[in-house]
Amino acid sequence: MSDRPQVFQLERFSLVVPAQVAARPISASLISRTAGIRPEHVIEARRVATLTAQRSLTPLAPPPVTLGLFRGETVDYVAAKALLTKSGDTVIQYLIIPSAVLRALGGNLQPLEAFAREPLTPPNAPLQPFVIAQPRPPSPEQQSDALLALLGYCRNNIRTVSGLLASMVQGLGIAVTGAPASLRDRLTFIQGLLCLLPAPVRAAVTFATYSPDPLHLPAQIKFTPNLSAPPPQHALFDWRTQTLTGNPPEDAYTKFMRAQLQLDISLVIEQTEKLARTATWRAMRRETMANALAWASKRAALDELVLQRQPADREMVAAVLREDPTLSDELRVAYCSHLLAFSLALGDYSHTEMIPALAAQSKEIADTVYEQLWTAASGERAMDVYNLVSRWLAQAPPAADLSRWRTLLAMSAGARANQLLDAPPQEFAAFLEQFINAADKVPMEQVATQLIALARRRATEDAETARAVFLLAVYYLSLGNLQRLVAESAFQAHLPLSVRELLPHLRADAPKPAPPNVLARAAEAFGEVHQPMLIGRLTDWAISVQRSDLIDTEALSSLIKLAMSPLGARFDQVIQNVLDDLSALNTLRSMSAEAHSKLITLHLARGRYYEAVELITLCLDTIYQGARQTQGAELLRTTFRDAPLGIPELLSALTALQNSSLRPVQRAHADLGALEGRNWDAALQPVTDRLSALFYNDPRLIAVVGVGAALRLLKAAVHRKDSVEALRVLNALASYALTFSDQELQAAELVCQAYNLLDWSAEVRTAGLDVVRDYIRRAPAEQAAKVPQLVGLRQGEAVYKALEATYRVRLVTGGADFGVFAEQAQTAALLLMDIAAYYENERQPPDIPKLRRNIEVMSGGLSEAERRRLSENAILISEALLKLYQRHQKRFSRRSRQELEARQAALARSETVPQSGIEMLQWLGIRLGEGRTYLPRFQREAANYLFGTRSLNMLLREMALVVPLLHGLLAALPEDQTAESDLQALCSEVDDLWASVAAARQRELQPTLAPSLQHAAAAILKLGEKANERALQDANRRRQLISGRAQPRNALEMFFWLSGYFSGAQR
């Protein structure tokens, strides 16, 4: 540091305020300034330093100077002096003071007094900077004189002085009234107050030696004319009566300084000097003056207690050690020693964690602490030292050098062990066992080695000591040292039986096989607490002597617990060795499925997910093939169900599985196992989403994994109110139900059960209803028939009506494929129109020879089976046509022509529900034809043939298409029907079904579909009109028609004759 003297040249400027406008400072004129003054200096100084000049007390006396010190915002400080001239004008000179100057002065007001007494420069004369050379704080003598003067001004009333100090510390203003006009007296009063503060804090105190309006002057200490009561937020000191009013209660610093002041003024000076660094540090933390000084005073008192080795607040001692940078090296050593002594005495080490770090930075601290601990460990405090050093080692940061404390660890433990060598076995064993399970960072091998050496003789004499020694060895000794210890037969004799049974097999030359579970039982000999450590050490021993055959299923279960325990990382290599030894293909082939599952789980427990997948793949590809594939699937399911993994780890494991070459169904079993093992936890949503997508894309997988799993998957989506996933699973279940055979009667029940779960949203229920409707369209009629009732019972009448309409339309159309229905309708219309036209154009029914000629001219040929099928279909068509006509007539034969025409019009407008199969065809034809009607023509211009130009093969095919259409119409509108379908639901079903057809396909079908439906209805009516219902119902008549002995009198009878013709009954 340079010894060159400091010289500060402070910029200044002067203003004059004319007497007549003294109340208007804005009219002031700048009369002189130094070169460094800028406009912003003038503005800031005028804003903060609003001084008022004093008038002379007597006509002959010169007017006194007013001096003030103020804190600025754009400048650090502003000093100002104001003086009245003979002409009554006020001259004010401002001095710009950097904070460095005030810090260097340390509360010394002499340079400011010199500034105040310096004569004013004449107007417009050059103004030089004000020079402060070698600024210093006041000397101890000067401070003593100022304090004595302050006491004198207060009549030696220390309570008054402490009240002034409390006001100053707590930020209150101090108004002084009745003071002499002497600038020296007033500045001495301020100097005395400043000397009660540490030097660095004194710069925070501002003042003005005169202010007629103390409430609005921004200074802390101000002298004012007569006041009888203190202004708000001010204390009032009356110089004449030496009384103080309005002062606040004493704070900690004020109490401390009052105590010093009561003893000797020199102590005040000494303590303010000592507290300077601490107060500065606290002030730099942006604390208030009160808080900074309170801490400083507490520190001073604490220093005394520590140096005198008296009890002190350990928390505060630790806080000072940890945080206070102003602590001297000597005090830091004393603080460490004090804290250590009292922590050992109390057995509470919670505030000592910083001592090792401090010792690493200071050899003096390190030596003092080490000697202190060594002395304590040699006496009755051995275990206190052990516990303290253990705590330090356990809590040390990674880079800390704590090597010198480790010797204390073994020394203190050994010292206590020596003291207990003759103690009862239980007490000695309890002492040894407390060293088990030490923190990971505590180096215990040296401690354990020393303790075992001291206890070895006693371990051959009693079981309690043998147990403790064995556990110490298991936890801390190397494998070689552990083996040598256990080799002593006298020591072995006191170990548990299960351990003694294992030891003979821990040799490479031991006979095989060993008893089952011998390794796992030995690991459990000392209870669940020590089982993970024992299984790890004993497994390591077994692997080292090439006895991996000892690691059976129970041992693997114990290793999984070890892998999941805090000791897992320590035994990671041991676990890897086990996995390497047992994962050989020949070894795997000899193991059970449970053992395979445990091996895979061991990989998972240590986070080796891709290694687990490799082992799974190996097992499935080489062991679980053919008839054992089901076992392989169950292996995956149980492994992931029982794996002791958290949700994040489980998701990572399943992700590794998804990225493998396993088949989707195998991965699905793993996913299901994971869900079952965690009770379908919502956090496993990625897994449920994946399964939903899998079932949706291939519903057949539900048969492999089980319907119960699929339903549980749906319930999980419902619980989450996940609409997308719930509908995907419902879709998959419905698609899967379509694969059921007719004998499996639960298909409809499954779909209904799944749909009824969608109960949280009308929107979801509507979307789900579309899935159920689609199932009805595609399912066998027997299954589809049950759905409306099953769902309607739960969901209400509206849902029932919608599904009932779907079922009726499904019966008519034969399913969801409009293309097949369109072909059936067109075929039926053409065939029935041709037959009706033939009979319409014949004057009388054709005789049998003519009918034969109509058949014989048809091209093509049929096999015997085809002739039988055509024969059967002929009777089915005749019977169906008759029933359709009879049911229609039963409903409408008694109605007038006008009523029928009105009904046809309502039917065309979809204002009424079709009540017969014939009306259903008419309504469908008009609705799908967008309201158009197509009138049939039964007249022929060309040659009149019964079946037109068809071949026999075409006739066979067309009749096969017509039969299901007619039967569907009969089933959709049965004779015993008691309730009509809902019109709106029926319209919606037809519209939705038609909308499901692609637009191009609609354009292709519509020109023929609508006319075909209407023409088919007309043909059925035409054929039914000429039928003799009683004759067709006469069994004898039917036999005669079939045998060819009776003449057919109409088209429906002709079908019976046709049946006999092709069946060979007419030969």
TALIN-V560945 format. One record per backbone hydrogen bond with DSSP energy under -1.0 kcal/mol. CO is the residue of the C=O (numbers start at 1). NH is the residue of the N-H. E is the energy in kcal/mol with one decimal. If there is no record, write none. Layout:
BEGIN
co nh e
CO NH E
CO NH E
END
This chain:
BEGIN
co nh e
6 134 -4.3
8 132 -2.7
10 130 -2.2
11 96 -2.6
12 34 -2.4
13 94 -2.9
14 31 -2.2
14 32 -1.2
15 92 -2.5
16 29 -2.5
17 90 -2.6
19 22 -1.5
21 24 -2.5
24 27 -2.2
25 28 -2.1
29 16 -2.3
31 124 -1.6
32 14 -3.0
34 37 -1.5
38 41 -1.0
38 42 -1.5
39 43 -2.3
40 44 -2.4
41 45 -2.6
42 46 -2.4
43 47 -1.6
44 48 -2.1
45 49 -2.6
48 50 -1.1
49 51 -1.6
66 82 -2.1
67 209 -3.1
68 80 -2.3
69 207 -1.3
70 78 -2.7
76 72 -2.3
77 97 -2.4
78 70 -2.6
79 95 -3.6
80 68 -2.4
81 93 -2.5
82 66 -2.3
83 91 -2.8
85 88 -1.7
89 85 -3.0
90 17 -3.2
91 83 -2.1
92 15 -2.8
93 81 -2.1
94 13 -1.6
95 79 -2.7
97 77 -1.6
98 102 -1.1
99 103 -2.5
100 104 -2.0
101 105 -2.1
102 106 -1.8
105 108 -1.1
109 113 -2.2
110 114 -2.4
111 115 -2.1
112 116 -2.1
113 117 -2.1
114 118 -1.2
122 125 -2.0
130 10 -3.4
132 8 -2.8
139 143 -2.8
140 144 -2.6
141 145 -2.7
142 146 -2.4
143 147 -2.6
144 148 -2.6
145 149 -2.6
146 150 -2.4
147 151 -2.7
148 152 -2.4
149 153 -2.7
150 154 -1.4
151 156 -4.3
152 155 -1.7
154 157 -1.5
156 158 -1.1
157 161 -2.0
158 162 -3.0
159 163 -2.0
160 164 -2.1
161 165 -2.4
162 166 -2.7
163 167 -2.2
164 168 -2.1
165 169 -3.0
166 170 -2.4
167 172 -2.4
168 171 -1.0
173 235 -2.8
174 222 -2.5
175 237 -2.9
176 224 -2.9
177 239 -2.9
182 186 -1.9
183 187 -2.7
184 188 -2.6
185 189 -2.2
186 190 -2.0
187 191 -3.0
188 192 -2.5
189 193 -1.8
190 194 -2.5
191 195 -1.8
193 196 -1.4
194 197 -2.0
198 201 -1.5
201 204 -2.0
202 205 -1.8
206 221 -2.2
207 69 -2.9
208 223 -1.8
213 216 -1.2
217 219 -2.4
220 174 -3.6
221 208 -2.0
222 176 -2.7
223 211 -1.9
231 234 -1.2
233 173 -2.3
235 175 -3.0
236 245 -2.3
237 177 -2.6
238 242 -1.7
238 243 -1.1
243 238 -2.7
245 236 -3.0
251 255 -2.4
252 256 -2.1
253 257 -2.7
254 258 -2.7
255 259 -2.0
256 260 -1.5
257 261 -2.9
258 262 -2.3
260 264 -2.9
265 269 -1.8
266 270 -2.5
267 271 -2.8
268 272 -2.4
269 273 -1.5
270 274 -2.1
271 275 -2.7
275 279 -2.9
276 280 -2.2
277 281 -2.5
278 282 -2.4
279 283 -2.3
280 284 -2.1
282 287 -1.2
283 286 -1.7
288 292 -2.8
289 293 -2.6
290 294 -2.2
291 295 -2.5
292 296 -2.1
293 297 -2.5
294 298 -2.3
295 299 -2.8
296 300 -2.1
297 301 -2.2
298 302 -2.8
299 303 -2.8
300 304 -1.6
301 305 -1.8
302 306 -2.6
303 307 -2.6
304 308 -1.9
305 310 -2.9
306 309 -1.4
313 317 -2.5
314 318 -2.7
315 319 -2.1
316 320 -2.6
317 321 -2.2
318 322 -2.5
319 323 -2.7
320 324 -1.8
328 332 -2.5
329 333 -2.0
330 334 -2.0
331 335 -3.1
332 336 -2.3
333 337 -2.4
334 338 -2.6
335 339 -2.8
336 340 -2.4
337 341 -2.3
338 342 -2.1
339 343 -2.0
340 344 -2.3
341 345 -1.9
342 346 -1.9
343 347 -1.4
343 348 -1.3
349 352 -1.4
352 355 -1.7
354 358 -2.2
355 359 -2.8
356 360 -1.9
358 362 -1.2
362 366 -2.4
363 367 -2.9
364 368 -2.1
365 369 -2.8
366 370 -2.6
367 371 -2.4
368 372 -2.2
369 373 -2.6
370 374 -2.8
371 375 -2.3
372 376 -1.9
373 377 -2.7
374 378 -1.5
376 379 -1.0
376 381 -1.3
381 385 -2.5
382 386 -2.3
383 387 -2.8
384 388 -2.4
385 389 -2.8
386 390 -2.6
387 391 -2.0
388 392 -2.1
389 393 -2.6
390 394 -2.6
391 395 -1.9
397 400 -1.6
402 405 -1.1
405 409 -1.2
406 410 -1.6
407 411 -2.3
408 412 -2.7
409 413 -2.0
410 414 -2.6
411 415 -2.2
412 416 -1.9
413 417 -2.3
414 418 -2.5
415 419 -1.4
416 420 -1.1
420 423 -2.1
424 428 -2.5
425 429 -3.0
426 430 -2.3
427 431 -2.0
428 432 -2.1
429 433 -2.6
432 435 -1.6
433 436 -1.3
439 442 -1.6
444 448 -3.6
445 449 -2.8
446 450 -1.9
447 451 -2.6
448 452 -3.0
449 453 -2.1
450 454 -2.0
451 455 -2.2
452 456 -1.2
455 459 -1.9
457 460 -1.1
458 461 -1.5
458 462 -1.5
462 466 -2.0
463 467 -2.7
464 468 -2.0
465 469 -2.9
466 470 -2.7
467 471 -2.4
468 472 -2.4
469 473 -2.5
470 474 -2.7
471 475 -2.4
472 476 -2.3
473 477 -1.7
478 482 -2.4
479 483 -2.5
480 484 -2.2
481 485 -2.1
482 486 -2.4
483 487 -1.3
485 488 -1.2
488 492 -2.5
489 493 -2.0
491 494 -1.4
492 495 -2.2
496 500 -2.1
497 501 -2.4
498 502 -1.1
499 503 -2.1
502 505 -2.0
503 506 -1.5
507 510 -1.4
515 518 -1.3
517 521 -2.4
518 522 -1.6
519 523 -1.8
520 524 -1.0
522 525 -1.3
524 527 -1.6
530 534 -2.4
531 535 -2.7
532 536 -1.8
533 537 -2.5
534 538 -2.9
535 539 -2.0
536 540 -2.0
537 541 -2.1
538 542 -2.5
539 543 -2.7
540 544 -2.2
541 545 -1.3
542 547 -3.1
543 546 -1.7
547 550 -1.9
548 551 -1.6
550 552 -1.6
552 556 -2.5
553 557 -2.1
554 558 -1.9
555 559 -2.3
556 560 -2.1
557 561 -1.7
558 562 -2.0
559 563 -2.9
560 564 -1.8
562 565 -1.2
565 568 -2.1
567 571 -1.6
569 572 -1.3
571 575 -2.6
572 576 -2.2
573 577 -2.4
574 578 -2.1
575 579 -2.5
576 580 -2.6
577 581 -2.3
578 582 -2.6
579 583 -1.3
584 588 -2.7
585 589 -2.3
588 591 -1.3
592 596 -2.2
593 597 -2.4
594 598 -2.1
595 599 -2.4
596 600 -2.4
597 601 -2.5
598 602 -2.1
599 603 -1.7
600 604 -2.1
601 605 -2.9
602 606 -1.2
603 608 -2.4
604 607 -1.8
607 609 -1.4
608 612 -1.9
609 613 -2.1
610 614 -2.0
611 615 -2.1
612 616 -2.5
613 617 -2.8
614 618 -2.3
615 619 -2.4
616 620 -2.7
617 621 -2.5
618 622 -1.7
619 623 -2.5
619 624 -2.2
623 625 -1.4
625 628 -2.2
626 629 -1.6
628 632 -2.0
629 633 -2.3
630 634 -2.2
631 635 -2.4
632 636 -1.9
633 637 -2.1
634 638 -2.9
635 639 -2.3
636 640 -2.1
637 641 -1.5
638 642 -2.3
639 643 -1.1
643 645 -2.2
646 650 -2.8
647 651 -2.6
648 652 -1.9
649 653 -2.4
650 654 -2.5
651 655 -2.1
652 656 -2.0
653 657 -1.7
654 658 -2.3
655 659 -1.5
657 660 -1.5
663 667 -2.3
664 668 -2.3
665 669 -1.5
666 670 -1.6
667 671 -2.4
668 672 -2.6
669 673 -2.3
670 674 -2.3
671 675 -2.2
672 676 -2.8
673 677 -2.5
675 680 -3.5
676 679 -1.3
681 684 -2.0
682 685 -1.2
684 687 -1.2
684 688 -1.8
685 689 -3.1
686 690 -1.7
687 691 -2.4
688 692 -2.6
689 693 -2.3
690 694 -2.1
691 695 -2.8
692 696 -2.5
693 697 -2.3
694 698 -1.9
698 701 -2.1
699 702 -1.8
700 703 -1.1
701 705 -2.4
702 706 -2.6
706 710 -1.5
707 711 -2.6
708 712 -2.2
709 713 -2.1
710 714 -2.0
711 715 -2.5
712 716 -2.1
713 717 -1.8
714 718 -2.4
715 719 -2.7
716 720 -1.8
717 722 -2.9
721 723 -1.0
722 726 -2.3
723 727 -2.3
724 728 -1.9
725 729 -2.3
726 730 -2.4
727 731 -2.5
728 732 -2.2
729 733 -2.7
730 734 -2.5
731 735 -2.5
732 736 -2.6
733 737 -2.5
734 738 -1.1
736 739 -1.8
737 740 -1.5
741 744 -1.3
743 745 -1.1
746 750 -2.2
747 751 -2.0
748 752 -2.6
749 753 -2.7
750 754 -2.4
751 755 -2.5
752 756 -2.5
754 757 -1.1
755 758 -1.9
757 759 -2.0
761 765 -2.4
762 766 -2.2
763 767 -2.1
764 768 -2.9
765 769 -2.2
766 770 -1.4
767 771 -1.1
768 772 -2.0
769 773 -2.7
770 774 -2.1
771 775 -1.9
772 776 -2.3
773 777 -2.0
774 778 -1.3
775 779 -2.7
780 784 -3.0
781 785 -2.3
783 786 -1.1
786 790 -2.2
787 791 -2.7
788 792 -2.5
789 793 -1.9
791 795 -3.1
792 796 -2.1
796 800 -1.9
797 801 -2.8
798 802 -1.9
799 803 -2.4
800 804 -2.7
801 805 -2.2
802 806 -1.8
803 807 -2.5
804 808 -2.2
805 809 -2.5
806 810 -2.5
807 811 -1.9
808 812 -1.7
809 813 -3.1
810 814 -1.8
817 821 -1.6
818 822 -2.8
819 823 -1.9
820 824 -2.5
821 825 -2.8
822 826 -2.6
823 827 -2.6
824 828 -2.7
825 829 -2.6
826 830 -2.4
827 831 -2.7
828 832 -2.7
829 833 -2.3
830 834 -2.2
831 835 -2.2
832 836 -2.8
833 837 -2.7
834 838 -2.2
835 839 -2.1
836 840 -2.0
837 841 -2.1
847 851 -2.4
848 852 -2.7
849 853 -2.4
850 854 -2.2
851 855 -1.6
852 856 -3.1
853 857 -1.8
855 858 -1.3
859 952 -2.9
863 867 -2.6
864 868 -2.2
865 869 -2.1
866 870 -2.6
867 871 -2.3
868 872 -2.5
869 873 -2.3
870 874 -1.9
871 875 -1.4
872 876 -2.1
873 877 -2.7
874 878 -2.1
875 879 -2.7
876 880 -2.4
877 881 -2.8
878 882 -2.1
879 883 -2.3
880 884 -2.7
881 885 -2.3
882 886 -3.0
883 887 -2.8
884 888 -1.8
885 889 -2.8
886 890 -2.7
887 891 -1.3
888 892 -2.0
889 893 -2.9
892 895 -1.4
896 900 -2.5
897 901 -2.5
898 902 -2.4
899 903 -2.4
900 904 -2.5
901 905 -2.1
902 906 -2.4
903 907 -2.8
904 908 -2.3
905 909 -1.6
906 911 -3.1
907 910 -1.3
916 920 -2.2
917 921 -1.9
918 922 -2.2
919 923 -3.2
920 924 -2.6
921 925 -2.4
922 926 -2.2
923 927 -2.8
924 928 -2.8
925 929 -1.1
926 931 -3.4
927 930 -1.3
929 932 -1.3
947 950 -1.7
951 955 -2.3
952 956 -2.5
953 957 -2.2
954 958 -2.9
955 959 -2.5
956 960 -1.7
957 961 -1.3
958 962 -2.0
959 963 -1.9
962 966 -2.5
963 967 -2.5
964 968 -2.4
965 969 -1.9
966 970 -1.9
967 971 -2.5
968 972 -2.4
969 973 -1.6
974 977 -1.3
982 986 -2.6
983 987 -2.8
984 988 -2.6
985 989 -2.3
986 990 -2.2
987 991 -2.7
988 992 -2.8
989 993 -2.5
990 994 -2.6
991 995 -2.6
992 996 -1.3
994 997 -1.4
998 1002 -2.5
999 1003 -2.2
1000 1004 -1.4
1001 1005 -2.3
1002 1006 -2.9
1005 1008 -1.4
1005 1009 -2.7
1006 1010 -1.3
1008 1012 -2.1
1009 1013 -2.3
1010 1014 -1.9
1011 1015 -3.1
1012 1016 -2.7
1013 1017 -1.8
1014 1018 -2.0
1015 1019 -2.7
1016 1020 -2.3
1017 1021 -2.0
1018 1022 -2.5
1019 1023 -2.8
1020 1024 -2.4
1021 1025 -2.0
1024 1027 -1.1
1028 1032 -2.2
1029 1033 -1.3
1031 1034 -1.0
1034 1038 -2.2
1035 1039 -2.1
1036 1040 -2.3
1037 1041 -2.3
1038 1042 -2.3
1039 1043 -2.6
1040 1045 -1.9
1040 1046 -1.3
1050 1054 -2.0
1051 1055 -1.4
1053 1057 -2.0
1054 1058 -3.0
1055 1059 -2.1
1056 1060 -2.0
1057 1061 -2.3
1058 1062 -2.1
1059 1063 -1.8
1060 1064 -1.1
1060 1065 -1.5
1064 1067 -1.1
END
